[in-house]
Amino acid sequence: MPLIDTPLLLLALIAVAAYLLGSVPFGLVVARAMGLPDPRTIGSKNIGATNVLRTGSKKAALATVLLDGAKGLVAVLIARALAGEDAAQLAGLGAFLGHIFSAFLGFRGGKGVATFLGVLIGLSPLLGAIACAGWLATCVATRYSSLSAIAAAASAPVVALLAGKGAMVVLLIVIAALLIWKHRENIARLRAGTESRVGAKT
């Protein structure tokens, strides 16, 4: 954990702002803007990019992953500019929590993969690049988006520790635990051999 030297009131305001930013359900916004089906009614009923892809629009899926990632990235960068590293980590957690427990969707949301990667890129471009590369390599090899996300999240604290980023480890453990918990149904399907692969129609 970084040293907490930002005034608590400012930290609280940053956390709330980051949470609200993270709560914006871009998968739903993009789908509606492009006249596509509500992603909550198809496939996994998730608002993330993988499920948006099941609408048949690669452009919508790409826009969703970029915007969801940007939520985490922007929250971290603004918080760091305003207050420092303690605020940046808190903002990253806030944006991630906003995505998976969106205030605009009855405290339901996505699984947080793109937002997690955006947060990680903001905190450490090197670790973010490693996580993205790991996600991509696993996805290409297996075509399981869920497995790729779990692998990237689970390995992030270890990679951070090895890279000398010990101050980030606690945050990354918390995010990884939440992300894996959000994928609990995917894990069950992976074990049963019934998990959908990227590009498969459901």
Salt bridges, closest charged atoms under 4 A:
ASP38 OD2 - ARG40 NH2 2.82
ASP68 OD1 - LYS71 NZ 3.51
GLU85 OE1 - ARG80 NE 2.97
GLU195 OE1 - ARG189 NE 2.81
